[in-house]
Amino acid sequence: MANPAERMRAMRARRRQSGLREVRLVVPDARAAATRERIAAQVARLSPASERDALDWIEEMAEFDEAR
């Protein structure tokens, strides 16, 4: 049996042949206290009126999509 690295290489090759491409995402760790504090500070600076406008727009677009 092939080792794990060879199996992964073969799997990636099969995916590429079928038109897929692997994408890796690196995101902040939401479990880390520093990340949670940074997010809380950003949320505290949000403008309720601005956020309401954005949510209203999203709702309008969702209704637009349903009408199609």
N, CA, C and O atoms as a DFTB+ gen file, in Angstrom:
272 C
 N C O
     1  1       0.844      -1.182       0.000
     2  2       0.000       0.000       0.000
     3  2       0.889       1.246       0.000
     4  3       1.947       1.261       0.629
     5  1       0.460       2.266      -0.694
     6  2       1.224       3.513      -0.800
     7  2       1.210       4.245       0.542
     8  3       0.285       4.107       1.343
     9  1       2.251       5.016       0.753
    10  2       2.294       5.787       1.997
    11  2       1.311       6.968       1.901
    12  3       0.855       7.291       0.804
    13  1       0.982       7.608       3.016
    14  2      -0.022       8.682       3.001
    15  2       0.289       9.818       2.021
    16  3      -0.623      10.335       1.374
    17  1       1.552      10.211       1.902
    18  2       1.903      11.301       0.992
    19  2       1.602      10.921      -0.455
    20  3       1.114      11.747      -1.227
    21  1       1.891       9.675      -0.822
    22  2       1.616       9.212      -2.186
    23  2       0.116       9.125      -2.446
    24  3      -0.349       9.466      -3.534
    25  1      -0.643       8.669      -1.447
    26  2      -2.101       8.598      -1.605
    27  2      -2.694       9.988      -1.787
    28  3      -3.592      10.176      -2.609
    29  1      -2.195      10.973      -1.020
    30  2      -2.683      12.352      -1.158
    31  2      -2.334      12.905      -2.536
    32  3      -3.163      13.557      -3.171
    33  1      -1.118      12.648      -3.000
    34  2      -0.691      13.109      -4.317
    35  2      -1.596      12.519      -5.400
    36  3      -1.997      13.225      -6.326
    37  1      -1.917      11.232      -5.287
    38  2      -2.781      10.575      -6.264
    39  2      -4.198      11.148      -6.201
    40  3      -4.836      11.357      -7.233
    41  1      -4.684      11.401      -4.982
    42  2      -6.026      11.963      -4.840
    43  2      -6.090      13.357      -5.469
    44  3      -7.055      13.681      -6.161
    45  1      -5.073      14.176      -5.234
    46  2      -5.040      15.517      -5.834
    47  2      -4.996      15.430      -7.361
    48  3      -5.653      16.208      -8.051
    49  1      -4.232      14.498      -7.872
    50  2      -4.137      14.323      -9.327
    51  2      -5.498      13.925      -9.897
    52  3      -5.904      14.439     -10.940
    53  1      -6.207      13.013      -9.223
    54  2      -7.540      12.606      -9.695
    55  2      -8.495      13.797      -9.673
    56  3      -9.281      13.989     -10.601
    57  1      -8.423      14.581      -8.626
    58  2      -9.302      15.756      -8.540
    59  2      -8.988      16.761      -9.643
    60  3      -9.901      17.312     -10.259
    61  1      -7.700      17.005      -9.898
    62  2      -7.322      17.929     -10.980
    63  2      -7.834      17.422     -12.323
    64  3      -8.313      18.207     -13.142
    65  1      -7.736      16.123     -12.550
    66  2      -8.218      15.543     -13.806
    67  2      -9.722      15.716     -13.960
    68  3     -10.227      15.799     -15.080
    69  1     -10.443      15.770     -12.840
    70  2     -11.900      15.942     -12.923
    71  2     -12.298      17.418     -12.861
    72  3     -13.480      17.741     -12.736
    73  1     -11.300      18.318     -12.951
    74  2     -11.594      19.746     -13.021
    75  2     -11.685      20.442     -11.678
    76  3     -12.144      21.583     -11.608
    77  1     -11.262      19.786     -10.613
    78  2     -11.308      20.401      -9.286
    79  2      -9.929      20.918      -8.898
    80  3      -8.905      20.451      -9.397
    81  1      -9.930      21.880      -8.008
    82  2      -8.675      22.448      -7.531
    83  2      -8.751      22.595      -6.020
    84  3      -9.743      23.098      -5.492
    85  1      -7.727      22.168      -5.335
    86  2      -7.684      22.251      -3.880
    87  2      -7.377      23.676      -3.452
    88  3      -6.481      24.324      -3.993
    89  1      -8.128      24.149      -2.481
    90  2      -7.906      25.483      -1.923
    91  2      -7.761      25.325      -0.423
    92  3      -8.565      24.645       0.216
    93  1      -6.762      25.935       0.129
    94  2      -6.568      25.887       1.582
    95  2      -6.887      27.245       2.167
    96  3      -6.447      28.277       1.660
    97  1      -7.646      27.231       3.226
    98  2      -8.015      28.464       3.905
    99  2      -7.352      28.509       5.269
   100  3      -7.311      27.512       5.991
   101  1      -6.843      29.658       5.603
   102  2      -6.294      29.870       6.937
   103  2      -7.133      30.980       7.550
   104  3      -7.200      32.088       7.018
   105  1      -7.762      30.678       8.656
   106  2      -8.664      31.632       9.292
   107  2      -8.245      31.842      10.744
   108  3      -7.577      30.989      11.329
   109  1      -8.635      32.972      11.324
   110  2      -8.323      33.192      12.732
   111  2      -8.977      32.132      13.604
   112  3     -10.083      31.676      13.315
   113  1      -8.299      31.746      14.658
   114  2      -8.823      30.745      15.587
   115  2      -9.826      31.403      16.519
   116  3      -9.444      32.158      17.413
   117  1     -11.096      31.122      16.318
   118  2     -12.159      31.738      17.115
   119  2     -12.121      31.285      18.570
   120  3     -12.799      31.865      19.417
   121  1     -11.333      30.253      18.867
   122  2     -11.215      29.797      20.256
   123  2     -10.203      30.621      21.037
   124  3     -10.182      30.575      22.267
   125  1      -9.366      31.371      20.337
   126  2      -8.322      32.153      21.005
   127  2      -8.911      33.425      21.609
   128  3      -9.685      34.126      20.957
   129  1      -8.553      33.714      22.824
   130  2      -9.076      34.897      23.525
   131  2      -8.752      36.179      22.764
   132  3      -9.597      37.069      22.666
   133  1      -7.551      36.281      22.230
   134  2      -7.156      37.501      21.519
   135  2      -8.036      37.715      20.286
   136  3      -8.399      38.849      19.974
   137  1      -8.377      36.640      19.592
   138  2      -9.237      36.749      18.416
   139  2     -10.631      37.198      18.828
   140  3     -11.212      38.079      18.195
   141  1     -11.169      36.599      19.883
   142  2     -12.509      36.975      20.353
   143  2     -12.544      38.429      20.797
   144  3     -13.519      39.135      20.542
   145  1     -11.488      38.876      21.458
   146  2     -11.426      40.279      21.895
   147  2     -11.370      41.229      20.700
   148  3     -12.028      42.269      20.695
   149  1     -10.589      40.870      19.698
   150  2     -10.483      41.708      18.500
   151  2     -11.825      41.784      17.766
   152  3     -12.216      42.852      17.295
   153  1     -12.520      40.665      17.669
   154  2     -13.830      40.651      17.009
   155  2     -14.829      41.474      17.812
   156  3     -15.608      42.234      17.237
   157  1     -14.814      41.334      19.125
   158  2     -15.739      42.100      19.971
   159  2     -15.503      43.596      19.813
   160  3     -16.460      44.370      19.760
   161  1     -14.245      44.013      19.738
   162  2     -13.930      45.435      19.558
   163  2     -14.426      45.929      18.201
   164  3     -14.939      47.043      18.098
   165  1     -14.280      45.110      17.164
   166  2     -14.762      45.499      15.838
   167  2     -16.279      45.590      15.812
   168  3     -16.830      46.504      15.199
   169  1     -16.950      44.674      16.455
   170  2     -18.406      44.700      16.507
   171  2     -18.891      45.934      17.263
   172  3     -19.883      46.553      16.879
   173  1     -18.196      46.285      18.328
   174  2     -18.587      47.457      19.126
   175  2     -18.497      48.748      18.310
   176  3     -19.217      49.708      18.584
   177  1     -17.619      48.771      17.315
   178  2     -17.459      49.974      16.490
   179  2     -18.441      50.040      15.313
   180  3     -18.453      51.027      14.579
   181  1     -19.258      49.006      15.128
   182  2     -20.206      49.009      14.012
   183  2     -21.290      50.053      14.237
   184  3     -21.718      50.298      15.365
   185  1     -21.719      50.655      13.150
   186  2     -22.802      51.631      13.193
   187  2     -24.124      50.902      12.986
   188  3     -24.325      50.287      11.939
   189  1     -25.034      50.957      13.965
   190  2     -26.314      50.260      13.810
   191  2     -27.072      50.694      12.546
   192  3     -27.680      49.857      11.879
   193  1     -27.041      51.980      12.214
   194  2     -27.754      52.454      11.020
   195  2     -27.139      51.857       9.757
   196  3     -27.856      51.433       8.851
   197  1     -25.839      51.827       9.702
   198  2     -25.134      51.271       8.554
   199  2     -25.420      49.779       8.417
   200  3     -25.652      49.283       7.315
   201  1     -25.401      49.082       9.522
   202  2     -25.675      47.656       9.504
   203  2     -27.120      47.390       9.081
   204  3     -27.384      46.436       8.349
   205  1     -28.043      48.216       9.530
   206  2     -29.454      48.069       9.153
   207  2     -29.598      48.244       7.644
   208  3     -30.328      47.493       6.998
   209  1     -28.902      49.237       7.079
   210  2     -28.934      49.452       5.631
   211  2     -28.425      48.218       4.885
   212  3     -29.014      47.791       3.892
   213  1     -27.333      47.660       5.376
   214  2     -26.759      46.480       4.733
   215  2     -27.714      45.296       4.820
   216  3     -27.905      44.584       3.834
   217  1     -28.314      45.079       5.981
   218  2     -29.253      43.973       6.141
   219  2     -30.496      44.166       5.279
   220  3     -31.011      43.204       4.708
   221  1     -30.981      45.405       5.183
   222  2     -32.127      45.698       4.319
   223  2     -31.799      45.369       2.863
   224  3     -32.614      44.778       2.154
   225  1     -30.599      45.756       2.423
   226  2     -30.184      45.484       1.053
   227  2     -30.119      43.974       0.798
   228  3     -30.584      43.492      -0.235
   229  1     -29.542      43.237       1.743
   230  2     -29.445      41.779       1.599
   231  2     -30.840      41.170       1.487
   232  3     -31.075      40.284       0.666
   233  1     -31.756      41.652       2.314
   234  2     -33.127      41.148       2.272
   235  2     -33.786      41.445       0.923
   236  3     -34.476      40.592       0.366
   237  1     -33.573      42.649       0.403
   238  2     -34.126      43.007      -0.907
   239  2     -33.565      42.101      -2.001
   240  3     -34.308      41.657      -2.876
   241  1     -32.288      41.830      -1.960
   242  2     -31.669      40.986      -2.984
   243  2     -32.179      39.556      -2.878
   244  3     -32.362      38.887      -3.896
   245  1     -32.410      39.082      -1.664
   246  2     -32.927      37.724      -1.487
   247  2     -34.328      37.633      -2.092
   248  3     -34.662      36.635      -2.730
   249  1     -35.137      38.654      -1.898
   250  2     -36.476      38.673      -2.478
   251  2     -36.395      38.759      -4.006
   252  3     -37.206      38.156      -4.710
   253  1     -35.415      39.509      -4.512
   254  2     -35.204      39.617      -5.959
   255  2     -34.888      38.254      -6.547
   256  3     -35.423      37.881      -7.591
   257  1     -34.014      37.508      -5.875
   258  2     -33.642      36.179      -6.354
   259  2     -34.831      35.231      -6.353
   260  3     -34.948      34.391      -7.244
   261  1     -35.720      35.351      -5.365
   262  2     -36.882      34.471      -5.281
   263  2     -37.852      34.746      -6.428
   264  3     -38.560      33.842      -6.872
   265  1     -37.887      35.993      -6.911
   266  2     -38.826      36.376      -7.950
   267  2     -38.457      35.782      -9.309
   268  3     -39.296      35.730     -10.208
   269  1     -37.252      35.351      -9.463
   270  2     -36.795      34.822     -10.759
   271  2     -37.447      33.554     -11.103
   272  3     -37.170      32.984     -12.158
